Amino acid sequence: MLDVVTKRVEIECIPDDIPDQFDVDVTELMIGTNIRVSDLPLKSGVRVLTAPEAVIAHVVGIREEAVAEAAPAAAEPEVAKKGKKEEAGATPAAAAPAEKGKKK
């Protein structure tokens, strides 16, 4: 996924030379690679004031949300098991109402 880090670049030029946009080919970028300010194509008479090492965009891997959602679901059965151990250690009178509720 292409992640745009910097959306604005400060430049210095005469008003007629102000670019509307910078066109950069990102088709060859791989995960972990980036486009820096120094990589921007500039017309003559345009000087960039933003630091040349500033990252404009970089390619990152997509994190799967399904993996993150599965982790809490796996923790729920452990909590349920822990609750059952506590009920087993309780006195029979205290455990009886809880067991009655489970049968319904």
C-alpha positions in Angstrom: 0.0 0.0 0.0 1.3 3.5 -0.9 1.3 5.7 2.2 1.6 9.4 1.6 3.6 11.0 4.4 4.1 14.5 3.2 1.3 16.3 1.3 2.9 19.7 1.0 6.3 20.8 -0.1 7.6 24.4 0.3 9.1 25.8 -2.8 10.5 29.1 -4.0 9.9 30.4 -7.6 8.3 33.2 -9.5 4.4 33.0 -9.5 4.2 31.8 -13.2 6.4 28.7 -12.4 4.3 27.5 -9.4 3.5 23.8 -10.2 0.0 22.5 -9.6 1.3 19.1 -8.8 4.4 16.9 -8.9 3.9 13.7 -11.1 6.0 10.8 -9.8 5.9 7.2 -11.1 5.5 4.8 -8.2 4.9 1.6 -10.2 8.4 0.3 -9.5 8.3 0.9 -5.7 8.5 -2.2 -3.5 7.7 -2.6 0.2 10.2 -0.6 2.2 11.0 1.8 -0.6 10.1 5.5 -0.7 10.0 8.7 -2.6 11.9 11.6 -1.1 11.7 15.4 -1.8 15.0 15.1 -3.6 13.3 12.6 -6.0 10.7 15.2 -7.2 10.9 16.3 -10.8 11.4 20.1 -10.8 11.2 22.7 -13.6 14.0 25.1 -13.9 13.6 28.1 -11.7 11.9 26.1 -8.9 13.8 25.6 -5.7 12.6 23.3 -3.0 12.9 24.7 0.6 11.7 21.5 2.3 14.5 19.2 3.5 15.6 16.9 0.6 15.6 13.8 2.8 12.0 14.3 3.8 9.8 11.3 2.8 7.0 12.1 0.5 5.5 8.6 0.3 6.5 5.0 1.0 5.2 1.5 0.4 4.1 -0.5 3.4 2.6 -3.9 3.8 -1.1 -4.2 4.7 -1.8 -5.5 8.2 -4.7 -7.9 8.3 -7.3 -7.0 10.8 -8.6 -10.6 10.9 -5.5 -11.7 12.8 -6.0 -8.9 15.3 -9.7 -9.8 15.8 -8.9 -13.5 16.3 -6.6 -12.8 19.3 -9.3 -11.5 21.7 -11.6 -14.3 20.7 -9.0 -16.9 21.7 -8.7 -15.2 25.1 -12.4 -15.5 25.9 -12.4 -19.3 26.4 -9.6 -19.0 28.9 -11.6 -16.5 30.9 -14.6 -18.8 30.8 -12.4 -21.7 32.0 -11.0 -19.6 34.8 -14.5 -18.7 35.9 -15.5 -22.4 36.1 -12.5 -23.2 38.3 -13.6 -20.4 40.7 -17.2 -21.8 40.7 -15.9 -25.3 41.5 -14.0 -24.0 44.5 -17.1 -22.2 45.8 -19.4 -23.7 48.5 -22.2 -25.9 47.1 -24.9 -23.4 48.2 -23.2 -20.6 46.3 -22.6 -22.7 43.2 -26.2 -24.0 43.0 -27.8 -20.8 41.6 -25.1 -20.4 39.0 -25.6 -24.0 37.8 -29.4 -23.6 37.7 -28.9 -20.5 35.4 -26.7 -22.6 33.0 -29.4 -25.3 32.5 -31.9 -22.8 31.2 
